[in-house]
């Protein structure tokens, strides 16, 4: 894994775009983008919109795991399946090596750093997150755990630890205006990436 930049380099403002640099993936003519964040921040919708805008393919890790039945067990306390990471990563590797994907998942540290040219960490306020998770029917303990993760910036910190600082960007995703701003930023980033 590449050495991470210092803390000062990691303090990118929400609106600041990551420098567009092609990563080392032999034969990759198009970038890979990871969209991550706490459950309920709008990763799937954002990833679908980004993929459509940029002409890339969306790959939802949870959906892939279901297709592969790639689960180790059911976590009763969290009321969710535990991902068989090795099986999912093995299935993803051939496609991600070629480039041209927008991947969405609530965790980010399990993926090889070399796969992604840009890592978008979506964030929302706790009121918005509470409403979204309540609408999904999350049990109270799971809802509170996810709210705490968002408050403590768990996914953002994991992204900053797992990826080079220059590829990690924090973005608000509260409403349609935020999504449109994200799409414009990512399109500009992709144009710069194509020209680098």
C-alpha positions as a printed Julia matrix, in Angstrom:
196×3 Matrix{Float64}:
   0.0     0.0     0.0
   1.3     3.46   -0.83
   2.42    5.57    2.1
  -0.32    7.93    3.19
   0.25   11.67    3.11
   0.44   13.67    6.31
  -2.59   14.86    8.24
  -2.36   18.34    6.74
  -2.66   16.88    3.25
  -5.76   14.93    4.29
  -7.78   17.97    5.28
  -9.48   18.44    1.92
 -12.54   20.62    2.04
 -15.88   19.12    0.97
 -16.03   21.08   -2.27
 -12.41   20.61   -3.29
 -11.85   18.11   -6.08
  -9.19   15.45   -5.86
  -6.34   15.82   -8.33
  -7.04   13.69  -11.37
  -4.2    11.26  -11.85
  -4.26    7.92  -13.59
  -3.46    5.08  -11.22
  -1.36    2.07  -12.13
  -3.77   -0.39  -13.75
  -2.42   -1.92  -16.93
  -4.79   -1.36  -19.82
  -7.26    0.79  -17.85
  -8.58    3.44  -20.2
 -11.36    4.55  -17.83
 -11.32    5.33  -14.12
 -12.85    3.43  -11.24
 -14.73    5.4    -8.59
 -15.74    4.18   -5.13
 -18.82    5.73   -3.53
 -18.92    4.96    0.18
 -20.48    6.17    3.41
 -22.68    5.16    6.3
 -25.83    3.21    5.32
 -28.54    5.7     4.37
 -26.36    8.48    2.94
 -27.5     7.78   -0.64
 -24.63    5.76   -2.07
 -26.67    3.68   -4.49
 -28.54    6.62   -5.96
 -25.36    8.67   -6.28
 -23.44    5.77   -7.84
 -26.23    5.16  -10.36
 -26.3     8.86  -11.28
 -22.5     9.08  -11.58
 -22.34    5.94  -13.73
 -25.09    7.26  -16.01
 -23.5    10.71  -16.33
 -20.01    9.37  -17.07
 -20.96    6.32  -19.15
 -19.47    3.9   -16.61
 -20.89    0.69  -15.13
 -22.28    0.65  -11.6
 -21.36   -2.26   -9.36
 -23.23   -2.56   -6.07
 -21.21   -4.76   -3.73
 -24.23   -5.8    -1.64
 -26.09   -6.82   -4.79
 -23.09   -8.77   -6.07
 -22.79  -10.58   -2.72
 -26.46  -11.58   -2.94
 -26.0   -12.86   -6.5
 -23.0   -14.93   -5.39
 -24.53  -15.95   -2.04
 -21.23  -14.7    -0.65
 -22.03  -14.49    3.05
 -20.24  -16.09    5.96
 -23.05  -15.84    8.51
 -25.99  -13.79    9.72
 -25.19  -11.24   12.43
 -28.18  -11.39   14.78
 -27.15   -8.3    16.74
 -26.93   -6.12   13.61
 -29.64   -7.97   11.68
 -27.51   -8.31    8.56
 -25.42  -10.76    6.58
 -21.63  -10.84    7.09
 -19.89  -10.51    3.74
 -17.5   -13.19    2.49
 -14.94  -10.57    1.46
 -12.54  -12.93   -0.31
 -15.24  -14.35   -2.54
 -16.61  -10.92   -3.45
 -13.17   -9.43   -4.11
 -12.21  -12.4    -6.29
 -15.37  -11.86   -8.35
 -14.7    -8.13   -8.7
 -11.0    -8.24   -9.57
 -11.22   -9.02  -13.32
 -13.59   -6.12  -14.0
 -12.03   -3.56  -11.67
  -8.62   -4.16  -13.18
  -9.96   -2.95  -16.54
 -11.51    0.24  -15.2
 -14.82    1.9   -16.02
 -16.74    1.15  -12.81
 -18.56    3.07  -10.11
 -18.64    0.83   -7.04
 -20.84    1.49   -4.02
 -20.56   -0.05   -0.59
 -20.75    1.1     3.02
 -17.23   -0.07    3.84
 -14.13    0.93    1.94
 -11.04   -0.51    3.6
 -11.53   -4.03    2.21
 -10.75   -3.05   -1.39
  -7.22   -2.88   -2.79
  -6.09    0.73   -3.04
  -4.96    0.22   -6.64
  -8.55   -0.33   -7.79
  -9.8     3.23   -7.32
  -8.87    6.53   -8.88
 -11.38    8.47   -6.79
 -13.05    7.66   -3.46
 -16.18    9.66   -2.64
 -17.32    9.58    0.99
 -20.92   10.76    1.16
 -22.14   12.45    4.34
 -25.53   13.61    5.62
 -26.75   15.26    8.8
 -28.0    13.02   11.57
 -31.6    14.21   11.22
 -31.65   13.22    7.55
 -29.92    9.93    8.3
 -32.35    9.13   11.12
 -35.32    9.73    8.82
 -33.86    7.6     6.03
 -32.96    4.67    8.28
 -36.3     4.82   10.1
 -38.06    4.69    6.71
 -36.05    1.52    5.95
 -37.31   -0.06    9.14
 -33.94   -0.33   10.89
 -34.27   -1.68   14.45
 -33.31    0.9    17.09
 -29.88   -0.59   18.0
 -28.84   -0.75   14.33
 -30.19    2.75   13.72
 -28.25    4.16   16.69
 -25.04    2.37   15.65
 -25.24    3.9    12.18
 -25.99    7.36   13.57
 -22.93    7.07   15.82
 -20.81    5.99   12.84
 -21.89    9.09   10.94
 -21.31   11.4    13.91
 -17.85    9.94   14.52
 -16.98   10.05   10.79
 -16.04    6.35   10.85
 -16.23    5.74    7.1
 -14.42    8.99    6.29
 -11.57    8.1     8.65
 -11.39    4.56    7.24
 -11.14    5.99    3.71
  -8.39    8.38    4.78
  -6.46    5.49    6.32
  -6.96    3.07    3.41
  -6.38    5.36    0.4
  -3.96    8.07   -0.64
  -5.16   11.45    0.59
  -5.35   12.9    -2.91
  -8.09   10.5    -4.02
 -10.44   10.8    -1.0
 -13.16   13.46   -1.19
 -15.91   14.11    1.38
 -19.23   15.28   -0.1
 -22.6    16.27    1.36
 -25.58   14.32    0.0
 -28.63   15.82    1.69
 -30.72   16.74   -1.35
 -30.99   17.0    -5.13
 -28.81   20.13   -5.23
 -26.02   18.25   -3.45
 -26.31   15.35   -5.9
 -26.18   17.71   -8.89
 -23.1    19.42   -7.44
 -21.46   16.02   -6.96
 -22.23   15.02  -10.54
 -20.72   18.25  -11.87
 -17.57   17.85   -9.74
 -17.09   14.22  -10.72
 -17.63   14.99  -14.42
 -14.98   17.75  -14.22
 -12.66   15.37  -12.37
 -13.15   12.67  -15.02
 -12.38   15.16  -17.83
  -9.14   16.07  -16.07
  -8.37   12.37  -15.52
  -8.86   11.69  -19.23
  -6.37   14.46  -20.03
  -3.73   13.45  -17.49
